[in-house]
Amino acid sequence: MALFEEPIRHSRRLTLTPLIDVVFLLLIFFMLVSTFSDTQILRFVTPAGERQSTEQQFELVPVLLSAKGSISIDGRTIAPDLLKLEMEKIAVAADEVTVVMIAEPGAKTQLLIAAVEAARSAGITNIAMKKEADARSLLKGKGAAP
């Protein structure tokens, strides 16, 4: 007869049930928190290497998009919610018009996309983009501040 009995050893199994519960909770959390938006593709045609002479001259209208979020069309500062209305006025005023989007460094991309969409919805098909440094001569010619 032994004085001390050996303790019964229980085999410790690692259960995966709590881990699976946590994974499903995280899955549900990310499904509820995430948002799905309909993305649209903007297509831009880059100019060819050679310059082609055009017989028609387009009226150039500079649209300056500042880093502060303000928009200036042809030297006049306008509110962002009036952008579509101003683009419609430009489209009606001239038959052939080219809108030149000039974004300052630090300007929001969403502001540029909103300006391009407003121009397209107004029926303007000729839309160009320039860096601010490249467009200084265009801005000086139209009376806007460089």
C-alpha positions in Angstrom: 0.0 0.0 0.0 1.4 3.3 -1.1 1.2 6.3 1.1 0.9 8.8 -1.7 -1.2 8.2 -4.7 0.0 9.6 -8.0 -2.3 12.4 -9.1 -4.3 11.7 -12.2 -2.9 13.6 -15.1 -5.4 15.1 -17.5 -4.3 15.7 -21.0 -4.7 19.3 -21.8 -6.1 19.8 -25.3 -6.1 23.1 -26.9 -9.6 23.9 -28.1 -10.1 25.9 -31.2 -13.7 27.0 -30.5 -12.8 30.3 -28.9 -10.4 31.1 -31.7 -13.0 30.4 -34.3 -15.5 32.6 -32.4 -13.1 35.5 -32.4 -12.4 35.1 -36.1 -16.1 35.2 -36.9 -16.6 38.2 -34.7 -13.8 40.0 -36.5 -15.3 39.0 -39.8 -18.7 40.4 -38.9 -17.1 43.5 -37.5 -15.2 44.3 -40.7 -18.2 43.5 -42.8 -20.3 46.0 -40.9 -17.7 48.7 -40.8 -16.5 48.6 -44.4 -18.1 50.7 -47.1 -18.4 49.8 -50.7 -18.4 52.6 -53.2 -19.0 52.5 -56.9 -15.7 53.6 -58.5 -15.6 55.2 -61.8 -12.8 55.4 -64.3 -11.8 58.7 -65.7 -10.2 58.3 -69.1 -7.7 60.9 -70.3 -6.1 61.0 -73.7 -2.5 62.1 -73.5 -1.1 64.1 -76.4 1.0 62.4 -79.0 4.8 63.2 -79.2 4.4 65.3 -82.3 2.4 68.5 -82.2 -0.3 68.6 -84.7 -1.5 71.9 -86.1 -5.2 72.4 -85.6 -7.3 74.6 -87.8 -9.7 75.5 -85.1 -8.7 77.6 -82.2 -10.4 76.8 -78.9 -11.1 79.4 -76.3 -9.0 78.5 -73.2 -10.7 78.8 -69.8 -8.3 78.2 -66.9 -9.8 76.6 -63.8 -7.5 77.0 -60.8 -7.9 74.5 -58.0 -6.2 75.7 -54.8 -4.8 73.7 -51.9 -7.3 75.4 -49.6 -10.2 74.0 -51.6 -11.2 77.1 -53.5 -11.9 77.2 -57.2 -11.2 80.1 -59.6 -12.6 80.1 -63.1 -11.0 82.6 -65.5 -9.8 84.6 -62.5 -13.1 84.7 -60.6 -13.3 82.7 -57.3 -16.5 80.7 -57.1 -18.1 78.4 -54.5 -17.6 74.7 -55.1 -21.4 74.1 -55.2 -21.8 76.6 -58.1 -19.1 74.8 -60.2 -21.6 72.9 -62.4 -23.6 76.1 -63.1 -20.5 78.0 -64.1 -19.4 75.2 -66.4 -22.8 75.2 -68.1 -22.4 79.0 -68.6 -19.0 78.5 -70.2 -20.3 75.7 -72.5 -23.2 77.9 -73.6 -21.0 81.1 -74.1 -18.6 79.5 -76.6 -19.0 76.7 -79.2 -15.5 75.3 -78.9 -14.0 75.8 -75.5 -11.1 74.0 -73.7 -11.1 74.0 -70.0 -7.7 73.8 -68.5 -7.6 72.4 -65.0 -4.6 73.8 -63.0 -4.1 72.1 -59.7 -1.9 73.8 -57.1 0.5 71.5 -55.2 -1.5 70.0 -52.3 -4.9 70.4 -54.0 -7.3 67.6 -53.2 -7.8 65.0 -55.9 -11.5 64.9 -55.2 -11.8 68.6 -56.1 -10.1 67.9 -59.4 -12.5 65.0 -60.1 -15.5 67.1 -59.2 -14.3 69.8 -61.6 -13.8 67.3 -64.4 -17.2 65.8 -63.8 -18.9 69.2 -63.7 -17.3 70.1 -67.0 -18.3 66.8 -68.7 -21.8 67.0 -67.4 -22.0 70.6 -68.8 -21.1 69.2 -72.3 -17.5 70.3 -72.4 -15.4 67.6 -74.1 -12.1 69.4 -74.3 -10.5 69.2 -70.9 -6.8 69.6 -70.3 -4.7 69.5 -67.2 -1.6 71.3 -66.3 0.7 71.7 -63.4 0.7 75.2 -61.8 4.3 75.9 -62.9 3.5 75.1 -66.5 0.4 77.2 -66.6 1.7 80.5 -65.3 1.7 82.1 -68.8 -1.9 81.0 -69.3 -2.9 82.5 -65.9 -1.1 85.8 -66.6 -2.9 86.0 -69.9 -6.3 85.6 -68.3 -5.7 88.1 -65.5 -5.6 85.5 -62.6 -3.0 85.7 -59.9 0.0 83.4 -60.6 
